[in-house]
Structures are given as structure tokens and as C-alpha cells.
């Protein structure tokens, strides 16, 4: 019954819809539609419905009317689209003209710019276009410099125009530099003007920045101009910009301090300033900068270093806590930034050190290849006791690019630090001193603990620790005769340094992979200026024989690989230089002969026995002579029979001091 009711109701609905549509189509208005719908609801209109004729009208008439409507509608729509498009374009142009008073000029400059920036244009044609552009912009440069179109035109003009035209542009822009420095598009023009400015113009720009240094450093765009001016200025101008950030007195009276007092601690002591007021002023400057994350600039790094030199214990700890994390990764590309990174690693808690290392995840390879950033990694492997975390994040990422790391000037230093820590051959005095940096207020807290530990271990080292000066921010030593306290500060952690090295080298599998890389690429590494030091330390077994005895078999394979390269016949036709005749490889093999008797015996048996006369001239003579100069009696005895005739005949030349020492 329900199905029958549904079937009977469906035709009625169709009739109602069709009648509504018919009346709507005939009237062509919205009101009859409402009337039709109302009439359909009214039971008095039921006799009007014709059950057999209406479906025909529904099939023929409505479809026919719809078809006609669609054709006429499409024609109207096509016409209106074109008209609307033109109207929209005209409206946009009119609005731009109202909004931009120099819109027409910008359009003309854009067309000229398309011609002048071509590479195949002659200098004469380009200079004509530049002159024409500058003539059109004259008197309006400061107004249109903030536009994304005209700023590019101005950059091209400044780059290729004559000095007279450049000076004219500079004179027109100079009163508005502060405003333009904070504009997203004009900042590039300001940087270009600073690059091409003369000494007098640059000094004038830096002087105009006075009083606005802090506000510009807090601005995301303005800080870029501030950093650019700081990098271009000389030492006097740099100090002039920095002094404004230290104290309000120094901001008002710039002649109070001479260039001799470059450090803040010297300035405070000379002028008798209160440390508390200086710290308050510097905190008000630094805090907004750190909150905004503007930490990429070397000028800010310099200010932070000076702040840490006078900060009290709580202020220094708060700053280190704030910097510990991903924020630090953006700072360690500068010299001062890497020092801040090392101080954060050294004085940070275990939790903060963990944040720092985790923040470096994914950037380890890039940091290791950076000249300043690699020092932070060296500090981490030298001080942090959590070797599992270092292995997981640092070592694992380095193992994927081990060969590139060995061949890189900066990247190899991390590996050399693990193989031979704090060696003056691989780290310069400044780098060694930076490893011994400390914050005075934070180190003073732990100094009694350091003294008690050292006295319990050794009374003499306790006496040396008692003599040390806690107010020094950096120990300039870096030599082997550093005091026990300095060594403690450089090591940082509580774990034994040799145990830490063994866990990072042997336990992580880094040493085994490193030896494999050296065996596979022995020829390339020996002839490289940078990689030769790594292969030498690996072949020696590392400092204190750290690679022995766990990797003795692989080290013997490395010795044999080097000996096999040296055993290759000498040929003048070959394009590749023999390892015994190359400058770098011959010196490296000579050092191995002098310092490693096991390698010397392998090299003699496989490569040089019976061939010394062939290699007694040129760079290879250094290797042959090393057997005579060796301090090991077995090595000398092994080669004496063959080398003595060569020395007596004057073929092989040995320094007289070495010869007399061996004879004695």
C-alpha cells in the first residue's frame, strides 16, 4: 500500500512542478513564481490541472524556452565578460593612479629597466638609458624608492651609472636613509648605496645612524642595514655604533671613550660607570632583539659577549638559558657567535646542553664545514659527557659525509680534535684560547669546587688553582703547560677525557669508518693539503695510541695501502704524480717513517728495499733520508747497509747534525 501511495503521489508532484514552471516561464519574473507556488498549495486550483495535456507542454514548451534563454544568455554573458574585463582593468589603473601618485612614472621606468638590464646591451646604450631614467626620477627618488619596481630600477642605475650621477642620487637619498632602511624593498637600494659610497659618505651615513642603533637592531629589515654599515665601518666607527648600546651616557657623549678602551669592562672601569645601570640598559636593548629572534648579525654577537663579561650570576645564567636551543645554531657562523656557543655549552646545565645538541640536528654537516661553527662542535665533543646523545645526533650525521669532511679545511678539525686533542699544529692559539673561555660570574661560583677537587687529586695542582685569577674572561694559553684549572675548564665535564674520546671514536664506530675511508682513498688524501694530517694521525693510531689494539688489523692494512702506492714504478709519462714525488705526500710519509717504526718497516720491505738510489733525488729523498734520521735503532739498522754508500758518494744528502747524531 505504501508503494502504491508513492506511485500515485509522484505524478501529482510532477504536475505541480510543471505548472509552476510554465507560469514562471510565461511571466519571466520572480513574483509570479511566488504566486504560482501559492496557487499550487490552494485546493481551489485543482480543477486547472490537466492530466494528459500538461506533460506534453512540459516536454516541449519548457525545454524550447530554456534552450532559447541559454543561447541569448551566453551571448550576453560573452559580451559582459569582455566589458567587465575592460572595466576592471580601467578601474584598477584608476585606483593605482589615485593610490600611487607616481604610477605613470613607474610604468615608464619599468620599460626602460627591461632594456638597461640586458646582458647584451652596449655600455653607451645602457648609460643613455640610465641617464634618461635618472632625469625622470630627479627630485622624486626618495618618494619612489620604496616601490618594488622603482627600487630595482634604482639599484641598476646605481650599479652602472657614473660617479657624478651616483653622488647626486646619494645626496638626494641621504636625508631619508632611516626611513628607507626599514622598507622591505628600499633596503636593497640602501645596501647598494653603502657598498658604492666613498669613505666620507660612509662616515656620514654611520653618523646619521647615531641615536637610532637600538631601534634599527630591533627591526627585522632595519637590522640588515645596521649590520651592513657595521661591517663596512672601520674600528672607530664600529666602536661608535656599539657604545650607544652600552649606556645612555655613552650614547649622549660619544667622545668619552677612545679606541684604546674597546672592551666594555675597560670602559666601565675608566669612566666609573655603575655596572647595574649598564646591565639594565643593555638588558632593555638585548631582550626585545632576542624575543624577535634577530640573532644572525655579528654586531649583536659582539654586544652579547660584552654583556656576559660584566653580567652577574643570575643575568648570565638567564641569557645562557635563553640562547640554549635552536636559536644558537643561527649565531655560530661568526667568531663572537661561536664563542657564545662555546660558553653556552660550557656553563649550561645537562638539560641546556641537550637542547643545544638537539637544535643542531640536521645541520651538523653544515656546521662542521664552517670555520667558526666547527669550534662549537669541537667544544661539544671535548666537554659534554653524554656520549650517547653526541653519537646519535652528531657522529651519525658526520659518518654519511666522512670523506668530504676529511678533505675540508674546517671539517677535518673536528676529527683531528678526537684523534689528537688540543694540538697546536691543527688549532691556532686563538682557537685554543677560545676553548678556555669562561664567564667570570659563573666560573667564580664553581671555583671553590674546582679547587677542592684538584687538591684532593693533587696538592700541586691545587696550589696552581689557588693562584689563578677569576676575573679573566679568557686564558690566552692554549699551550701544553696550562694549569690544572685551565684544563678542567677546557674539559668541562666530569667524565675522564680519554674515556670520552674512546666512546666517541671506538664505541660509535667512527674510527673504523675513518680508517676504511683512508684505505680506500689513500692516494687522494696523502696528496691533499688538508687531508694529509688526518691520514697521518690515523696511521699513527691517534694520540696515546687510542686506536690500538682494537683496530690494529685495519691500521696494518692502511700501512700496506700506503706502501703499495709508494711501490708503484717511477714513470715520467704518467700524468699522475707519484706519492713519493708529491710535496705533501712525501712530507707525510717522511713523518710516518720517523714517528711510526711499524710503518717504516712495512714501507722498506714493500717499496724501498733495493730502490733507494732511484728515489735519492727530489722530494722522494726526504722519505729515503728519514730512515737514516729515525730515532729507532731497528729502522736505522735495516736501511744502513743500502744508504751508507749513497751518503758517502754524495748522492743522498743528510743534514750534518743528523748524521753526527746517528754516528754518535
Secondary structure, DSSP 8 states (H G I E B T S, - for coil): -HHHHHHHHHHHHHHHHHHHHHHHHHHTSHHHHHHHHHHHHSGGGGGG--TTTHHHHHHHHHHHHHHHHHHHHHHHHHHHHHHHHHHHHHHHHHHHHHH-TTHHHHHHHHHHHHHHT-TTS-HHHHHHHHHHHHHHHTTTHHHHTTSTTHHHHHHHHHHHS-HHHHHHHHHHHHTTHHHHHTSTTHHHHHHHHHHH--HHHHHHHHHHTTT-HHHHHTSTTHHHHHHHHHHHS-HHHHHHHHHHHH-HHHHH-GGGS-TT--SHHHHHHHHT--HHHHHHHHHHHHHHHHHHT----HHHHHHHHHHHHH--HHHHHHHHHHHTTHHHHTTTTSHHHHHHHHHHHHHS-HHHHHHHHHHTTT-HHHHHHSTTHHHHHHHHHHH---HHHHIIIIIHHHHTTHHHHHHSTTHHHHHHHHHSTT-TTTS-HHHHHHHTB--HHHHHHHHHHHHHHHHHH-HHHHHHHHHS-TT-SB----STT--HHHHHHHH-SSS-HHHHHHIIIIITSHHHHHHHHHHHTHHHHHTSTTHHHHHHHHHHTSGGGTTTTTTHHHHHHHHHHHHHHHTS---SS-SS--TTTSHHHHHHHHHHHHH-HHHHHHHIIIIITT-TTTTSSTTHHHHHHHHHH-S-HHHHHHHHHHHHHHHHTTSS---HHHHHHHH-
